[in-house]
Amino acid sequence: MKTYDLVIVGGGVCGMTAAVYAARASLSACILEKDVCGGLVNWTHTVENFPSHKSIHGMDLMSLCREQVEELGVSIEEVEDVERVDFSGAEKRLFTSSGEEYTAGAVIVATGRKPRPLPVQTSFERVHYCSVCDGAAYRGKNVIVIGGGNSGFDESLYLTGLGVSHVHIVEAFPTCIAAASTQDKARAGGKISVSVSTELVSVAALPDGRGRVLLRNTATGAEDVEETDGIFCFIGQSPNTRPFEGELDLKDGYIRVNADMETRIPGVFAAGDVIVKKWRQITTAMGDATIAALQAEKYLRAMK
């Protein structure tokens, strides 16, 4: 058993921000991260809306955050997935995939969200959810990107920057919701085409390793077959709240909190993309984390 004042579940920008505040408040704190620290920001090729950096790779930004957290003495446990929790007592208990039990006087849930899978079943193996991770293999090739939001366009620009010959963005809605400036930049390059009101019907694997994709225009009913070297899917995320079902109050999988990031259970807080909220940005996650950490400190001081 490992005991801390505060356990932070999730090592993204939200969790690491909370850790900075906890350490500065002289709380013993631990981050439990099921993968590696950085979360979805690691997948972002270019971050241009973070104060102090005009432009920075998401992974570089998260590396800087982690360095600060480690220098403050916060324990970081990666590849440590929380499988179940018991928040019924004053000491909160968390049980992980490694068989370890963690206890703490307070917990901050900052587990964020995960990408939604491709909406069709297929044996085609070249389906990806991270262009930074997998894009280099498609230099000189053609790919399809599912999703016309900010992620879809940002990742498409990154792919063409890697040397991908052509990217076809497929969006099911009548318009793309990505920032207008990003859409203009993508279309101006000549290597990115966009189809709206278009749904993915099926994907078949071809003998040569490529994929045959059937697309349907939802407005006209017209169908089109396209062969591709790979598919990248960016159609949103789902909250990572499975371990907290039955313990915390959820709405559509997201955790309900008040303005102080408090859940219905005293001593348990939640922050960032995993909570019910309108805006999900790096900076809003950091703001949530700041409030959660300050309130956690206040709660712990009162309990002592």
C-alpha positions as CSV (number, residue, x, y, z in Angstrom):
1,M,0.0,0.0,0.0
2,K,1.2,3.5,-0.9
3,T,-0.2,6.5,1.0
4,Y,-0.2,10.1,0.1
5,D,-2.0,13.3,1.0
6,L,-3.3,13.6,-2.5
7,V,-3.6,11.2,-5.4
8,I,-4.1,12.7,-8.9
9,V,-5.5,10.2,-11.4
10,G,-4.4,11.3,-14.9
11,G,-1.1,12.7,-16.0
12,G,-2.2,15.1,-18.7
13,V,-1.8,18.9,-18.5
14,C,-4.6,19.0,-16.0
15,G,-3.1,16.4,-13.7
16,M,0.3,17.9,-13.9
17,T,-1.0,21.4,-13.1
18,A,-2.7,20.1,-10.1
19,A,0.5,18.4,-9.0
20,V,2.5,21.6,-9.2
21,Y,0.0,23.3,-6.9
22,A,-0.1,20.4,-4.5
23,A,3.7,20.3,-4.3
24,R,3.9,24.0,-3.7
25,A,1.4,23.5,-0.8
26,S,3.8,20.9,0.7
27,L,1.3,18.1,0.1
28,S,2.7,14.6,-0.6
29,A,1.2,13.9,-4.0
30,C,1.3,11.1,-6.6
31,I,0.2,11.1,-10.2
32,L,-1.3,7.8,-11.5
33,E,-1.2,7.7,-15.3
34,K,-2.4,4.6,-17.3
35,D,-0.2,5.4,-20.3
36,V,2.5,8.2,-20.3
37,C,2.2,11.7,-19.0
38,G,1.0,14.3,-21.5
39,G,-2.4,13.0,-22.5
40,L,-4.0,14.2,-25.7
41,V,-1.7,17.2,-25.8
42,N,1.1,14.8,-26.8
43,W,-0.9,14.2,-30.0
44,T,-1.1,17.8,-30.9
45,H,1.5,18.8,-33.5
46,T,1.4,22.5,-33.0
47,V,0.1,24.4,-30.0
48,E,-0.4,28.1,-30.7
49,N,-2.8,29.2,-28.1
50,F,-0.7,28.7,-25.0
51,P,0.6,31.9,-23.4
52,S,4.4,32.2,-23.4
53,H,4.8,30.0,-26.5
54,K,3.9,31.4,-29.9
55,S,4.2,27.9,-31.3
56,I,5.3,24.6,-29.7
57,H,4.9,20.9,-30.3
58,G,2.4,19.4,-27.8
59,M,4.9,16.7,-26.8
60,D,7.6,19.4,-26.1
61,L,5.1,21.4,-24.0
62,M,4.2,18.3,-21.9
63,S,7.9,17.5,-21.5
64,L,8.4,20.9,-19.9
65,C,5.4,20.4,-17.6
66,R,6.7,17.0,-16.5
67,E,10.2,18.3,-15.8
68,Q,8.7,20.9,-13.4
69,V,6.5,18.3,-11.7
70,E,9.4,16.0,-11.2
71,E,11.7,18.8,-9.9
72,L,9.0,19.5,-7.2
73,G,9.2,16.0,-6.0
74,V,5.9,14.6,-7.1
75,S,5.8,10.9,-7.6
76,I,4.8,9.9,-11.1
77,E,3.5,6.3,-11.7
78,E,3.1,5.6,-15.4
79,V,1.5,2.6,-17.0
80,E,-0.5,2.3,-13.8
81,D,-4.2,2.0,-14.6
82,V,-6.8,2.6,-11.9
83,E,-9.2,-0.3,-12.2
84,R,-11.5,0.4,-9.3
85,V,-11.9,2.7,-6.4
86,D,-13.5,2.9,-2.9
87,F,-14.4,6.4,-1.9
88,S,-16.7,5.5,1.0
89,G,-14.3,6.3,3.8
90,A,-12.2,9.2,4.9
91,E,-9.2,7.6,3.3
92,K,-9.8,7.2,-0.4
93,R,-8.6,3.8,-1.8
94,L,-7.6,3.2,-5.4
95,F,-6.6,-0.2,-6.9
96,T,-4.5,-0.4,-10.0
97,S,-3.8,-3.0,-12.8
98,S,-0.4,-3.8,-11.2
99,G,-2.1,-5.0,-8.0
100,E,-1.0,-1.9,-6.0
101,E,-3.3,-0.1,-3.6
102,Y,-3.0,3.6,-3.1
103,T,-4.7,5.6,-0.3
104,A,-5.0,9.3,0.1
105,G,-7.0,11.9,2.1
106,A,-8.1,13.5,-1.2
107,V,-8.2,12.6,-4.9
108,I,-8.4,14.6,-8.0
109,V,-9.7,12.8,-11.1
110,A,-8.1,14.3,-14.2
111,T,-8.4,11.3,-16.6
112,G,-9.5,13.3,-19.6
113,R,-10.9,11.6,-22.7
114,K,-9.9,9.0,-25.3
115,P,-10.5,9.1,-29.1
116,R,-13.6,7.5,-30.4
117,P,-13.0,4.5,-32.7
118,L,-13.7,4.3,-36.4
119,P,-17.5,4.0,-36.8
120,V,-17.4,0.9,-38.9
121,Q,-16.0,-2.6,-38.4
122,T,-13.1,-3.5,-40.7
123,S,-10.2,-5.9,-41.1
124,F,-8.2,-3.1,-42.6
125,E,-5.2,-2.7,-40.2
126,R,-4.0,0.7,-41.2
127,V,-6.4,2.7,-39.0
128,H,-4.7,5.3,-36.7
129,Y,-5.6,7.8,-34.1
130,C,-2.3,9.8,-33.9
131,S,-0.5,11.3,-36.8
132,V,2.5,12.2,-34.7
133,C,2.8,8.5,-33.8
134,D,2.0,6.9,-37.1
135,G,2.2,9.5,-39.9
136,A,5.8,9.1,-41.0
137,A,5.0,5.8,-42.6
138,Y,2.8,7.5,-45.1
139,R,5.3,9.8,-46.8
140,G,4.5,9.9,-50.5
141,K,1.2,8.2,-50.0
142,N,-2.5,9.1,-49.8
143,V,-4.6,8.9,-46.7
144,I,-8.2,9.6,-45.5
145,V,-8.9,11.6,-42.4
146,I,-12.3,11.1,-40.8
147,G,-13.5,14.2,-39.0
148,G,-13.5,17.9,-39.9
149,G,-13.0,19.4,-36.5
150,N,-9.8,21.2,-35.3
151,S,-8.1,17.9,-34.7
152,G,-8.9,16.6,-38.2
153,F,-7.5,19.7,-39.9
154,D,-4.5,20.1,-37.5
155,E,-3.5,16.5,-38.0
156,S,-4.0,16.8,-41.8
157,L,-1.6,19.7,-41.9
158,Y,0.9,17.8,-39.9
159,L,0.6,14.8,-42.3
160,T,1.2,16.9,-45.4
161,G,4.1,18.5,-43.6
162,L,5.6,15.0,-43.1
163,G,5.4,14.5,-46.9
164,V,2.0,12.7,-47.3
165,S,1.0,13.3,-50.9
166,H,-2.7,13.9,-50.4
167,V,-5.1,14.0,-47.5
168,H,-8.9,13.6,-48.0
169,I,-10.8,15.0,-45.0
170,V,-14.3,13.4,-44.7
171,E,-16.9,15.1,-42.5
172,A,-20.4,13.8,-41.8
173,F,-21.9,17.1,-41.1
174,P,-22.8,19.8,-43.7
175,T,-19.9,22.0,-42.5
176,C,-16.6,21.6,-40.8
177,I,-16.2,23.1,-37.3
178,A,-12.5,23.6,-37.4
179,A,-11.2,27.2,-37.0
180,A,-11.7,29.1,-40.3
181,S,-8.0,30.1,-40.4
182,T,-7.0,26.5,-40.1
183,Q,-9.4,25.5,-42.8
184,D,-8.1,28.2,-45.1
185,K,-4.5,27.1,-44.5
186,A,-5.4,23.5,-45.3
187,R,-7.2,24.2,-48.5
188,A,-4.6,26.6,-49.7
189,G,-1.8,24.0,-49.7
190,G,-3.3,22.0,-52.6
191,K,-2.7,18.7,-50.8
192,I,-5.8,18.5,-48.7
193,S,-9.3,18.0,-50.1
194,V,-12.5,18.2,-48.0
195,S,-15.8,16.4,-48.4
196,V,-18.8,17.4,-46.2
197,S,-22.1,15.7,-45.7
198,T,-20.2,12.5,-46.3
199,E,-20.4,9.3,-44.3
200,L,-18.0,6.4,-44.1
201,V,-20.0,3.3,-45.1
202,S,-17.4,0.5,-45.2
203,V,-13.7,-0.2,-45.4
204,A,-12.3,-3.3,-47.1
205,A,-8.7,-4.5,-46.9
206,L,-7.1,-5.1,-50.3
207,P,-4.5,-7.8,-51.1
208,D,-1.8,-5.2,-51.5
209,G,-2.3,-3.8,-48.0
210,R,-4.3,-0.8,-49.1
211,G,-7.9,-0.1,-48.2
212,R,-11.0,0.3,-50.4
213,V,-13.3,2.9,-48.8
214,L,-17.0,3.3,-49.6
215,L,-18.3,6.9,-49.0
216,R,-21.9,8.1,-49.3
217,N,-23.1,11.7,-49.7
218,T,-25.9,12.0,-47.1
219,A,-27.5,14.9,-49.1
220,T,-27.7,13.2,-52.5
221,G,-27.3,9.5,-51.7
222,A,-24.4,9.3,-54.2
223,E,-21.7,6.8,-53.4
224,D,-18.1,6.8,-54.2
225,V,-15.3,4.3,-53.9
226,E,-11.8,5.4,-53.0
227,E,-8.6,3.5,-52.4
228,T,-6.3,4.7,-49.6
229,D,-3.0,3.8,-48.0
230,G,-4.3,4.6,-44.5
231,I,-7.0,6.1,-42.4
232,F,-6.7,8.5,-39.5
233,C,-9.7,9.0,-37.3
234,F,-10.4,12.2,-35.4
235,I,-14.1,12.2,-34.6
236,G,-14.1,13.2,-30.9
237,Q,-13.4,11.7,-27.6
238,S,-15.2,9.8,-24.8
239,P,-14.5,10.4,-21.1
240,N,-12.3,8.0,-19.2
241,T,-14.6,7.4,-16.3
242,R,-15.2,3.6,-16.2
243,P,-13.5,3.1,-12.8
244,F,-15.7,5.7,-11.3
245,E,-19.1,4.4,-12.4
246,G,-21.2,3.9,-9.3
247,E,-19.0,6.1,-7.2
248,L,-19.3,9.5,-8.8
249,D,-22.3,11.3,-10.3
250,L,-21.9,11.1,-14.1
251,K,-23.8,12.7,-17.0
252,D,-23.2,11.0,-20.4
253,G,-20.0,9.6,-18.8
254,Y,-18.7,13.0,-17.7
255,I,-18.3,13.8,-14.0
256,R,-20.6,16.4,-12.4
257,V,-18.8,19.0,-10.3
258,N,-19.6,22.3,-8.8
259,A,-17.7,25.6,-9.3
260,D,-15.0,24.4,-6.9
261,M,-14.4,21.2,-8.8
262,E,-16.0,19.2,-6.0
263,T,-17.8,16.0,-6.7
264,R,-20.7,14.7,-4.5
265,I,-18.1,12.9,-2.3
266,P,-16.2,15.1,0.1
267,G,-12.5,14.9,-0.6
268,V,-12.9,13.8,-4.2
269,F,-12.5,16.4,-6.9
270,A,-12.5,16.3,-10.7
271,A,-11.1,18.6,-13.3
272,G,-10.3,19.1,-17.0
273,D,-11.9,17.3,-20.0
274,V,-13.4,14.6,-17.9
275,I,-16.0,16.9,-16.2
276,V,-19.3,18.3,-17.5
277,K,-18.4,21.6,-19.1
278,K,-18.7,23.7,-22.3
279,W,-15.1,24.4,-23.3
280,R,-12.2,21.9,-23.3
281,Q,-8.9,23.5,-24.0
282,I,-5.4,23.2,-22.5
283,T,-5.8,26.5,-20.6
284,T,-9.3,25.6,-19.3
285,A,-8.0,22.3,-18.0
286,M,-5.2,24.1,-16.2
287,G,-7.7,26.5,-14.7
288,D,-9.9,23.6,-13.5
289,A,-6.8,21.9,-12.0
290,T,-5.7,25.0,-10.2
291,I,-9.1,25.3,-8.5
292,A,-9.2,21.5,-7.7
293,A,-5.8,21.6,-6.1
294,L,-6.5,24.6,-4.0
295,Q,-9.7,23.2,-2.8
296,A,-8.1,19.8,-2.1
297,E,-5.5,21.6,0.0
298,K,-8.2,23.4,1.9
299,Y,-10.1,20.2,2.5
300,L,-7.0,18.4,3.7
301,R,-6.1,21.2,6.1
302,A,-9.6,21.2,7.5
303,M,-9.5,17.4,8.0
304,K,-6.2,17.6,9.9
